[in-house]
Amino acid sequence: MDEVEGKLYEGIVPGSLKFSSDSHRLAYVATTAMKYIAVVDGRESKEYDRIKQGTPVFSPDSKRVAYVAERNFKLLTVTDGVEGKEFFECAGISFTPDSRHLAYKANLGTRFVLLVDGVESKEKYDGFLTGAGLVFDSPKSIREVGFRGYGVYRIEAKIAEE
């Protein structure tokens, strides 16, 4: 970056190279010895069995970064280097517009939930609308579409103040 050569890896995962919105930070997924690592600003993460396509993602203010990693057939979010809870599937990982919270949809076993900073929604669903992403009405308000049985639900979640 900026004519400074980085470390040599066995490979860089295609499509994983991401610049922050202010163009000052760089993140990507590298492969080494059949493992995957996230490289953020030249610093390496732990090794994982896989890092999900479409990640890493930067926050709108460029200060934070998150990705979804796989270890022992379970997925987990890693936000600013800190590992979150494990789950079976994950989609829609994104930061709120104010960059303060990480939101995503996940399957924790038998049901799907919406999570904000690792805190699960009270309502559980059979799934979420395929291809739909999280919609932020404001930094504290998220919308999504979920289904349970034969019902389709408009989900409106509010993020409580700390």
C-alpha positions in Angstrom: 0.0 0.0 0.0 1.4 3.4 -0.9 4.4 1.7 -2.5 5.1 -0.2 0.7 5.3 -4.0 0.0 3.3 -6.2 2.4 4.1 -9.7 3.7 4.2 -12.5 1.1 1.3 -15.1 1.5 0.4 -18.2 -0.4 -2.6 -16.4 -1.7 -5.0 -13.5 -1.4 -8.7 -14.4 -1.6 -10.2 -12.8 -4.7 -12.6 -10.0 -3.9 -11.5 -9.7 -0.3 -9.3 -6.6 -0.8 -11.2 -3.7 0.8 -10.2 -0.1 1.4 -12.0 1.9 4.1 -14.2 4.8 3.0 -11.5 7.3 3.8 -9.0 5.2 1.8 -6.5 5.2 4.7 -7.0 1.6 5.8 -6.7 -1.7 3.9 -8.1 -5.1 4.8 -8.0 -8.5 3.0 -8.1 -12.2 3.5 -4.9 -14.2 3.0 -4.2 -17.9 2.9 -1.4 -19.7 4.5 -0.9 -23.5 5.1 -4.6 -24.3 4.4 -5.7 -21.6 6.8 -7.2 -18.2 6.4 -6.2 -14.9 8.1 -7.6 -11.4 8.0 -5.0 -8.8 7.4 -6.0 -5.3 8.6 -3.5 -2.5 8.2 -0.8 -5.1 7.9 -1.7 -6.8 11.2 -2.7 -10.5 11.0 -5.6 -12.1 12.8 -5.6 -15.6 14.3 -5.8 -18.4 11.8 -9.3 -19.7 10.8 -10.6 -22.5 8.7 -12.3 -20.0 6.4 -13.2 -16.3 6.4 -16.6 -15.6 4.8 -16.8 -14.1 1.3 -17.9 -10.4 1.4 -15.9 -9.7 4.5 -14.0 -7.9 5.9 -16.2 -4.8 6.1 -15.3 -1.4 7.4 -17.5 0.9 9.4 -18.8 4.1 7.7 -16.3 6.2 9.7 -13.4 3.9 8.7 -12.4 3.3 12.3 -13.8 -0.2 12.8 -13.6 -3.5 10.9 -15.4 -6.8 11.1 -15.4 -10.1 9.4 -17.1 -13.5 9.7 -14.7 -16.4 10.4 -15.2 -20.2 10.5 -13.6 -22.5 13.1 -14.6 -26.1 13.6 -17.6 -25.8 11.4 -19.0 -22.9 13.3 -19.1 -19.2 12.3 -18.3 -16.3 14.5 -18.0 -12.5 14.0 -14.7 -10.8 14.7 -15.1 -7.1 15.4 -12.0 -5.0 15.9 -10.1 -8.2 16.7 -12.6 -9.5 19.3 -14.3 -12.8 18.6 -18.1 -12.9 19.1 -20.5 -15.8 19.7 -20.6 -18.9 17.4 -23.5 -19.6 15.0 -24.3 -21.8 12.0 -25.0 -19.2 9.3 -24.6 -15.5 9.0 -25.7 -12.8 6.6 -26.0 -9.1 6.2 -23.1 -8.1 8.4 -22.9 -4.3 8.5 -22.2 -1.4 10.8 -24.9 1.1 11.8 -24.6 4.5 10.0 -23.0 6.0 13.1 -20.4 3.2 13.2 -21.1 2.3 16.8 -22.8 -1.0 16.4 -22.4 -4.2 14.3 -25.7 -5.8 13.1 -26.2 -9.1 11.3 -28.6 -12.0 10.8 -27.6 -15.5 12.1 -28.8 -19.0 12.6 -28.0 -20.1 16.2 -29.3 -23.6 15.7 -33.0 -24.1 15.3 -34.0 -20.5 14.6 -32.8 -17.3 13.0 -32.3 -14.1 14.9 -31.2 -10.5 14.3 -28.1 -9.6 16.4 -26.7 -6.2 17.3 -23.3 -6.3 19.0 -23.9 -10.0 19.7 -27.2 -9.4 21.5 -30.0 -11.6 20.0 -33.4 -10.3 19.1 -36.2 -11.7 21.4 -38.2 -12.9 18.4 -37.0 -16.0 16.5 -37.7 -16.7 12.9 -37.5 -19.7 10.5 -35.4 -17.5 8.2 -35.0 -14.1 6.5 -35.9 -13.0 3.0 -33.1 -14.3 0.7 -31.0 -11.5 -0.8 -32.5 -8.8 1.5 -30.0 -6.8 3.5 -30.5 -4.9 6.7 -32.0 -1.5 6.2 -31.0 1.3 8.6 -33.7 4.0 9.0 -31.3 5.7 11.4 -28.3 4.8 13.5 -30.7 3.3 16.1 -33.4 1.7 13.8 -33.1 -1.5 11.7 -35.6 -3.1 9.3 -35.6 -6.6 7.9 -38.1 -9.1 6.5 -38.4 -12.5 8.3 -40.7 -15.5 8.0 -42.1 -18.0 10.5 -44.3 -20.8 9.3 -46.5 -19.4 6.6 -46.2 -15.8 7.9 -44.0 -13.0 6.6 -43.0 -10.4 9.1 -41.7 -6.9 8.8 -39.1 -6.7 11.6 -38.4 -3.3 13.1 -35.6 -3.3 15.7 -34.6 -0.3 17.9 -31.1 -0.2 19.4 -31.3 0.8 23.1 -29.0 3.5 24.4 -26.0 2.3 26.4 
